[in-house]
Amino acid sequence: MSVLRVFKIVVVALKFRLDELVLSGFDHPFAVRLLRIVRMGSPPKMPRGERLRLALESLGPIFVKFGQVISTRRDLIPPDVADELALLQDRVAPFPSAQAAKIIELALGSPPAELFAHFEVDPVASASIAQVHFATLHDGREVAVKVLRPGMLEVIDNDLALMLVVARWVERLSPDGRRLKPREVVAEFEKHLHDELDLLREASNCSQLRRNFGPGSDRGDLLWVPEVHWDFCATNVFTMERMYGIPVGQIERLRTAGVDLKELSRVGVEIFFTQVFTDGFFHADMHPGNIYVSDAPKTLGRYIALDFGIVGSLSEFDKNYLAQNFLAFFQRDYRRVARLHIESGWVPADTREEELEGAIRGVCEPYFDRPLEEISLGQVLLRLFQTSRRFHVEIQPQLVLLQKTLLNVEGLGRQLDPKLDLWETAKPYLEKWMHDRVGLSGVRQKLTMEAGQWAQLLPEFPRLIHASLTKPDHSAAVLQELKALRRERQLSNRLMAALIVLGAVALGVALFHLW
C-alpha cells in the first residue's frame, strides 16, 4: 500500500471536507480540534454530494468507477448524494496505441497488422477499464476491438485495499457510517470491478443477449446485439461487430432521422420487461452512453446495445416474486404485497402482516394520487426497498441491479416521451406473463421442459417395481427392534420415576426433621 497514495487521499478528503460527511455525529473533542488544525482553507460553498463527486474525480478513474457503482445503491446512500454521483463521467486519457497493439499480440498470438486488414491506431473511446479501436477483418467485416488497460489488476487491488481501510475507519468513527455499511459497499464494488476485468465474461454476456434477441428469434426487430468474434477474443481483448447508430440521448438527431420517439419509448419498456420476466437475464447498465438507435433505412428505430460488462440474472422465484408484486401494486393490494414479502422469507416470519401492509401503503399511496405520467415505478421499488430495511430485510443484489436498471429505463423512456405511462405499458405485459405461467399454456410448457427427464425415468419403472416387490421383507425385524427399544424406554422411564419419588421422600424427611 503506497504511503504517497494514502497521503493524497487524506489531502483530497480534507480539501473537500469529506470528514463532515463520514464523521457526522462523531463529537470526540480531541479529534475535532485536530481536524480544525489540519483542514486547509475555507470550507467549499457547495453541497455535500458535489464535494464528494469532485473528490472522487480528483482521485482518479478507479474512484470515479467506485462513485458510479455506489450511486446505484440508493437503498444505502442519501438521494442527494446518489443524484450527484450519477453525474460522474468515466472518461480518461487513452494509453499509448503501441501498448494496445502489444497487448493484442500477446493475447491473440499475432500483431494487429496481421490479424486485421485494417486497424485504427487511435482509439475511438477510452475509459478507466479499457479503450476501443475500430478495425476491419480480412473478409471485410468491420469490428470494434476492446483492449483492457495494462496493469489494471494491481492498480485496482491497491486502491480497493485503501478503500477497505477507509471503510473500516468510517464504521468505527461514525454512527451513520455503520448504518451505511461501507465495507459491504466496497465488497460489492470489488465484485463489479473484477467482473469487468474479464473481457471473456463480457463477450459471453453479449453472446447470450444476442441469442435472446438476435437473428432467428421472434424479437429480432426489438434489439440489435453485436456479434462476438470469438477467434479474436481473450481475457483482455474483446472483438465484436461494429455498430452504427445515434446515441439514444441525442433527441434532436433522432427526430431529424425520422425516428418515432413515442414508439421508441414504448419498445424500450417492452425490451426491459422481456429481458427480466421472460429471459431472467438483463442488460444492467442501460444508461444513454451504452444504448444507440439505428438510423439505417432498413432498421430505422431499432435499439442497439453496447457494453455488456454488467448484466443481471433472476431465478424463477425472483421473476415470480417481482411479477406478483408489480401486479399487486397495480391493483393497490398492499396486503398481498406484505404477504409476498413474508412468504418469500425475506421478512422475519414473526413480522406482523398488518404492520408491514401499513408501511407499504405509506410508500405507494402518494404515487397513486399523481397523474399517471408522473408516477415512477423505479422510485416505488426504491422506496419499497428502503422501507423493507426497517423490517430487517437484506435486499438481494440482483434486485438492486434491477431497480437501478428500471430507473435507467424509466428515465430514458420519459426523455424520449415525457407522457410515457410506464404502469399502463407494463401492466398488460405482466398480466399476460402471469397468465402464460399459471394457465394451460404454462402447464404445457412445463410438461415439455420435463419431458426429457420423464423419458429417462419411465422405462425404469417396471424394474424398480419388480425390485421393490421381490426385495426381502425386513419389516418384521424392524418391528421387533422397535418393540425392544420401546421396552427399554419404558423401563428407563420407570426407573427415573422411582428415583424421583425416592428423592422427594428423602427431601420430605429432611425438612420434617429441620422443622
C-alpha positions in Angstrom: 0.0 0.0 0.0 1.6 3.3 -1.1 2.2 5.9 1.6 2.0 8.7 -1.0 -1.4 7.4 -2.2 -2.7 7.4 1.3 -1.4 10.9 1.8 -3.1 12.1 -1.4 -6.4 10.6 -0.3 -6.2 12.4 3.1 -5.3 15.7 1.4 -8.2 15.4 -1.1 -10.6 14.4 1.7 -9.7 17.4 3.8 -9.8 19.8 0.8 -13.4 18.9 0.1 -14.3 18.5 3.7 -15.4 14.9 3.4 -14.7 14.5 7.1 -18.1 16.3 7.6 -19.7 13.5 5.6 -18.2 10.5 7.3 -17.9 11.9 10.8 -21.4 13.3 11.2 -22.5 12.6 14.8 -18.9 12.0 16.0 -18.0 14.5 18.7 -14.7 13.4 20.2 -13.1 16.7 21.4 -9.5 15.9 20.5 -10.4 14.7 17.0 -12.5 17.8 16.4 -9.6 20.1 17.4 -7.2 18.1 15.3 -9.4 18.4 12.2 -9.6 22.2 12.7 -5.8 22.4 12.6 -5.2 20.2 9.6 -8.1 21.5 7.4 -6.9 23.6 4.5 -8.5 27.0 3.6 -12.1 28.0 3.9 -14.9 25.4 3.5 -16.1 25.0 -0.1 -19.5 26.5 -0.6 -21.1 23.6 -2.4 -23.5 20.7 -1.4 -22.0 17.6 0.1 -22.8 15.4 -2.9 -21.0 17.8 -5.3 -18.0 17.8 -2.9 -17.9 14.0 -2.9 -18.1 13.9 -6.7 -15.3 16.3 -7.2 -13.1 14.5 -4.7 -13.6 11.2 -6.4 -12.8 12.8 -9.8 -9.5 14.1 -8.2 -8.5 10.7 -7.0 -8.6 9.0 -10.4 -10.5 6.6 -12.6 -10.9 3.8 -10.0 -12.5 6.1 -7.5 -14.7 7.5 -10.3 -15.9 4.0 -11.1 -16.5 3.4 -7.3 -18.7 6.5 -7.3 -20.7 5.3 -10.3 -21.3 1.9 -8.6 -22.4 3.3 -5.2 -24.7 5.8 -6.9 -26.8 2.8 -7.8 -27.2 1.8 -4.1 -29.9 4.3 -3.4 -31.2 2.0 -0.7 -27.9 2.7 1.3 -27.0 6.4 0.5 -28.9 9.6 0.7 -30.8 10.6 -2.6 -28.9 13.9 -3.0 -25.5 12.1 -2.9 -26.7 9.4 -5.2 -28.0 12.0 -7.8 -24.7 13.8 -7.8 -22.6 10.7 -8.1 -24.7 9.6 -11.1 -23.1 12.5 -12.9 -19.6 11.1 -12.8 -18.1 10.5 -16.2 -15.9 7.5 -16.8 -13.6 9.2 -19.3 -9.8 9.1 -19.0 -6.9 9.7 -21.4 -6.1 6.7 -23.6 -3.0 4.7 -23.1 -0.4 4.5 -25.9 -1.6 2.7 -29.1 1.7 0.8 -29.3 0.9 -0.6 -25.9 -2.5 -1.6 -27.0 -1.0 -3.4 -30.1 1.4 -5.3 -27.9 -1.5 -6.5 -25.6 -3.4 -7.7 -28.7 -0.3 -9.5 -30.0 0.4 -11.3 -26.7 -3.3 -12.2 -26.2 -4.0 -13.4 -29.8 -0.6 -14.6 -31.0 -0.1 -12.1 -33.8 0.2 -8.3 -34.2 -2.9 -6.3 -35.2 -1.4 -5.7 -38.7 -1.6 -9.4 -39.4 -4.9 -10.1 -37.5 -6.8 -7.4 -39.3 -6.9 -6.0 -42.8 -7.0 -2.6 -41.2 -6.5 -1.4 -37.6 -7.2 2.1 -36.5 -4.3 3.2 -34.2 -6.2 6.0 -32.5 -8.8 4.7 -30.0 -12.4 5.8 -30.6 -13.3 5.7 -26.9 -11.3 5.4 -23.6 -12.5 4.7 -20.1 -11.0 3.6 -16.8 -11.0 -0.1 -17.6 -10.4 -0.3 -21.3 -10.3 1.5 -24.6 -11.8 0.7 -28.0 -10.2 0.6 -31.5 -12.1 0.1 -34.8 -10.7 -2.5 -37.2 -11.6 -4.5 -40.4 -11.3 -8.2 -40.7 -9.7 -9.8 -43.8 -13.2 -10.8 -45.0 -14.3 -7.2 -45.0 -16.4 -7.2 -41.8 -16.0 -4.2 -39.6 -15.3 -4.7 -35.9 -14.7 -2.9 -32.6 -11.7 -4.2 -30.5 -11.9 -3.5 -26.8 -8.5 -3.7 -25.1 -8.1 -3.9 -21.3 -5.8 -1.3 -19.7 -2.4 -2.7 -18.8 -1.6 -3.3 -15.1 -5.3 -2.7 -14.1 -5.4 -5.6 -11.6 -2.6 -4.3 -9.5 -3.9 -0.8 -9.5 -7.4 -1.9 -8.6 -6.3 -4.2 -5.8 -4.2 -1.4 -4.3 -7.0 1.1 -4.4 -9.5 -1.5 -3.1 -7.2 -2.2 -0.1 -7.2 1.6 0.6 -11.0 1.8 0.3 -11.4 -1.1 2.7 -9.2 0.6 5.3 -11.2 3.9 4.9 -14.5 1.9 5.2 -13.3 0.3 8.5 -12.5 3.7 9.9 -15.8 5.2 8.8 -17.6 2.3 10.5 -15.6 2.9 13.8 -15.9 6.6 13.9 -19.4 7.4 12.6 -22.8 6.1 13.7 -24.1 7.0 10.2 -21.1 5.1 8.7 -22.1 1.9 10.5 -25.7 2.3 9.2 -24.5 2.7 5.6 -22.3 -0.4 5.7 -19.3 0.9 3.9 -17.5 -2.4 3.9 -20.5 -4.1 2.2 -20.4 -1.4 -0.5 -16.7 -1.8 -1.1 -17.1 -5.6 -1.4 -19.9 -5.1 -4.0 -17.7 -2.7 -5.9 -14.8 -5.2 -5.9 -17.1 -7.8 -7.4 -18.2 -5.4 -10.2 -14.7 -4.4 -11.0 -13.3 -7.9 -11.2 -16.2 -9.0 -13.4 -15.4 -6.1 -15.8 -11.7 -7.1 -15.9 -12.5 -10.4 -17.6 -13.4 -9.4 -21.2 -14.3 -13.1 -22.0 -17.0 -12.8 -19.4 -18.3 -9.7 -21.1 -18.2 -11.4 -24.5 -20.2 -14.3 -23.2 -22.8 -11.8 -21.8 -23.0 -10.2 -25.2 -23.4 -13.6 -26.9 -26.2 -14.7 -24.5 -28.1 -11.4 -25.1 -27.7 -11.8 -28.9 -29.1 -15.3 -28.7 -32.1 -14.0 -26.9 -32.7 -11.1 -29.3 -30.7 -12.0 -32.4 -31.5 -13.2 -35.9 -33.9 -16.1 -35.9 -35.7 -15.1 -32.7 -39.2 -13.6 -32.7 -37.8 -10.5 -31.1 -35.0 -9.7 -33.6 -36.7 -6.4 -34.6 -36.6 -5.1 -31.0 -32.9 -5.0 -30.1 -29.8 -5.3 -32.1 -26.9 -7.0 -30.3 -23.4 -7.2 -31.9 -22.0 -10.5 -33.0 -19.0 -11.7 -31.0 -15.9 -12.8 -33.0 -14.5 -15.4 -30.7 -11.3 -16.0 -32.7 -10.3 -12.5 -31.7 -11.2 -12.6 -28.0 -9.2 -13.2 -24.8 -9.4 -12.3 -21.2 -8.0 -8.8 -22.0 -9.3 -8.4 -25.7 -12.9 -8.4 -26.8 -13.8 -8.1 -30.5 -17.3 -7.6 -31.7 -19.3 -6.4 -34.7 -19.0 -2.7 -35.2 -22.3 -0.9 -34.7 -23.6 2.3 -36.3 -26.3 4.5 -34.9 -27.3 7.6 -32.9 -26.8 7.7 -29.1 -30.3 7.5 -27.6 -29.7 10.7 -25.6 -29.4 12.8 -28.8 -33.1 13.5 -29.2 -32.8 16.1 -31.9 -30.7 13.8 -34.1 -33.2 11.0 -33.6 -36.1 13.3 -34.6 -34.2 14.6 -37.7 -33.6 11.0 -38.7 -37.3 10.3 -38.7 -37.4 8.0 -35.6 -40.8 7.7 -33.9 -39.8 8.8 -30.3 -43.1 7.7 -28.7 -42.8 4.2 -30.2 -39.1 4.1 -29.3 -40.0 4.8 -25.7 -42.7 2.0 -25.6 -40.3 -0.5 -27.3 -37.7 0.3 -24.7 -40.1 -0.7 -21.9 -41.0 -3.9 -23.7 -37.4 -4.8 -24.2 -36.7 -4.4 -20.5 -39.7 -6.4 -19.3 -38.9 -9.1 -21.9 -35.4 -9.4 -20.6 -36.5 -9.5 -17.0 -39.6 -11.7 -16.9 -39.1 -13.9 -20.0 -35.3 -14.5 -20.0 -34.3 -13.7 -16.5 -31.2 -12.2 -18.0 -30.9 -8.4 -18.5 -28.5 -5.7 -19.5 -27.9 -3.9 -16.2 -26.0 -0.8 -17.5 -28.6 0.8 -19.8 -27.6 4.4 -19.5 -27.7 6.6 -22.7 -24.0 6.1 -23.4 -24.5 2.3 -23.8 -27.7 2.4 -26.0 -27.8 3.6 -29.6 -30.6 3.7 -32.1 -30.1 2.6 -35.7 -30.6 5.3 -38.4 -30.2 2.9 -41.3 -33.3 2.8 -43.6 -33.9 -1.0 -43.2 -33.5 -0.9 -39.4 -34.6 2.6 -38.6 -35.5 3.0 -34.9 -34.1 -0.3 -33.7 -32.3 -0.3 -30.4 -28.6 -1.2 -30.3 -27.0 -2.5 -27.1 -23.3 -1.9 -26.2 -21.0 -2.6 -23.3 -22.0 -5.9 -21.6 -19.8 -5.7 -18.5 -22.7 -5.6 -16.1 -25.7 -7.9 -16.5 -28.3 -9.2 -14.1 -29.9 -12.6 -13.8 -33.1 -13.7 -12.0 -34.2 -17.1 -10.8 -37.8 -18.3 -11.4 -38.5 -17.5 -7.8 -37.3 -13.9 -8.3 -39.3 -13.4 -11.5 -42.5 -14.8 -9.9 -42.0 -12.7 -6.8 -41.5 -9.5 -8.8 -44.3 -10.1 -11.2 -46.8 -10.7 -8.4 -45.5 -7.6 -6.5 -45.9 -5.4 -9.6 -49.4 -6.7 -10.2 -50.4 -6.2 -6.6 -49.1 -2.6 -6.9 -51.3 -2.0 -10.0 -54.3 -3.3 -8.1 -53.4 -1.4 -4.9 -53.5 -4.7 -3.0 -51.0 -3.9 -0.2 -51.9 -6.8 2.0 -50.9 -9.1 -0.9 -47.5 -7.3 -1.2 -46.9 -7.7 2.5 -47.9 -11.4 2.4 -45.5 -11.9 -0.6 -42.6 -10.4 1.5 -43.3 -12.7 4.4 -43.9 -15.8 2.3 -40.6 -15.2 0.4 -38.7 -15.4 3.6 -37.1 -12.0 3.2 -39.0 -10.7 6.2 -38.8 -12.4 9.5 -41.6 -14.9 10.0 -42.8 -13.1 13.2 -43.4 -9.8 11.3 -47.0 -8.6 11.7 -48.6 -8.7 8.3 -50.9 -5.6 9.0 -47.9 -3.6 10.2 -45.9 -4.3 7.0 -49.1 -3.6 5.0 -49.4 -0.2 6.6 -45.7 0.7 5.8 -46.2 -0.4 2.2 -49.4 1.6 1.8 -47.4 4.7 3.1 -44.9 4.1 0.3 -47.4 3.5 -2.6 -50.5 5.7 -1.9 -48.8 9.1 -2.5 -47.8 7.9 -6.1 -51.4 6.9 -7.0 -52.7 10.4 -6.3 -50.5 11.9 -9.0 -51.1 11.9 -12.8 -50.1 8.6 -14.3 -47.2 10.1 -16.3 -45.6 11.4 -13.1 -45.6 8.0 -11.4 -42.2 6.4 -11.2 -42.2 2.6 -10.9 -38.5 2.7 -10.2 -39.0 5.1 -7.4 -41.8 3.0 -5.9 -39.5 0.0 -6.0 -36.7 2.0 -4.4 -38.9 3.3 -1.6 -40.1 -0.2 -1.0 -36.5 -1.4 -0.6 -35.8 1.4 1.8 -39.0 0.6 3.8 -38.1 -3.1 3.9 -34.8 -2.3 5.7 -36.9 -1.2 8.7 -38.2 -4.8 8.8 -34.6 -6.3 8.7 -34.8 -7.3 5.0 -31.5 -7.8 3.2 -32.2 -6.7 -0.4 -30.8 -9.2 -2.9 -28.0 -7.9 -5.2 -29.9 -8.9 -8.3 -32.9 -6.9 -7.2 -30.7 -3.8 -6.6 -29.4 -4.2 -10.1 -32.9 -4.5 -11.4 -34.1 -1.4 -9.5 -31.1 0.6 -10.9 -31.9 -0.6 -14.5 -35.6 0.2 -14.1 -34.7 3.7 -13.1 -32.4 4.0 -16.2 -35.2 2.6 -18.5 -37.8 4.9 -17.0 -35.6 8.0 -17.3 -34.7 7.1 -20.8 -38.3 6.4 -21.8 -39.5 9.7 -20.4 -36.7 11.6 -22.1 -38.0 10.2 -25.4 -41.7 10.6 -24.5 -42.5 12.8 -21.5 -46.0 11.4 -21.4 -44.8 7.8 -21.1 -47.1 5.9 -18.7 -44.8 3.0 -17.6 -47.6 1.5 -15.5 -50.0 1.2 -18.3 -47.3 -0.1 -20.7 -46.1 -2.7 -18.2 -49.4 -3.9 -16.8 -50.7 -5.8 -19.9 -47.3 -7.5 -20.3 -47.2 -8.6 -16.7 -50.8 -9.9 -16.8 -50.0 -11.9 -20.0 -46.8 -13.2 -18.4 -48.7 -14.4 -15.3 -51.5 -16.0 -17.4 -48.9 -17.8 -19.5 -47.3 -19.2 -16.3 -50.5 -20.4 -14.5 -52.7 -21.1 -17.5 -52.9 -24.1 -19.8 -50.0 -22.8 -21.9 -47.8 -22.6 -18.8 -48.7 -26.2 -17.8 -47.9 -27.4 -21.3 -44.6 -25.6 -21.4 -43.6 -27.1 -18.0 -44.5 -30.6 -19.2 -42.5 -30.0 -22.4 -39.5 -29.0 -20.3 -39.8 -32.0 -18.0 -40.4 -34.5 -20.9 -36.8 -35.4 -21.3 -36.4 -36.3 -17.6 -39.6 -38.4 -17.7 -38.5 -40.1 -20.8 -35.4 -41.4 -18.9 -37.4 -42.4 -15.8 -40.4 -44.2 -17.3 -38.5 -47.2 -18.9 -37.0 -47.9 -15.4 -40.4 -48.1 -13.6 -41.0 -51.9 -14.3 -37.6 -52.8 -13.0 -38.0 -50.5 -9.9 -41.4 -52.0 -9.1 -40.1 -55.6 -9.6 -37.2 -54.8 -7.3 -39.5 -53.4 -4.7 -41.8 -56.4 -4.8 -39.0 -59.0 -4.6 -36.9 -57.2 -2.0 -36.7 -59.2 1.2 -39.2 -58.0 3.8 -37.3 -56.8 6.8 -40.4 -55.2 8.3 -40.8 -57.9 11.0 -37.2 -57.5 12.2 -37.7 -53.7 12.3 -40.9 -54.1 14.3 -39.0 -56.4 16.8 -36.3 -53.8 17.2 -38.9 -51.0 17.7 -40.6 -53.1 20.4 -37.3 -53.8 22.2 -36.5 -50.0 22.1 -40.0 -49.3 23.5 -39.5 -51.7 26.4 -36.1 -50.2 27.2 -37.6 -46.7 27.1 -40.5 -47.8 29.4 -38.0 -49.4 31.9 -35.9 -46.3 31.8 -38.9 -44.1 32.5 -40.0 -46.3 35.4 -36.5 -46.2 36.9 -36.4 -42.4 36.6 -39.9 -42.1 38.2 -38.7 -44.3 41.1 -35.6 -42.2 41.7 -37.7 -39.0 41.6 -40.1 -40.5 44.2 -37.2 -41.6 46.4 -35.6 -38.1 46.2 -38.9 -36.5 47.1 -39.4 -38.8 50.1 -35.8 -38.1 51.3 -36.3 -34.3 50.9 -39.6 -34.6 52.9 -37.9 -36.4 55.7 -35.1 -33.9 55.9 -37.5 -31.0 56.0 -39.6 -32.7 58.7 -36.5 -33.1 61.0 -35.5 -29.5 60.4 -39.0 -28.3 61.3 
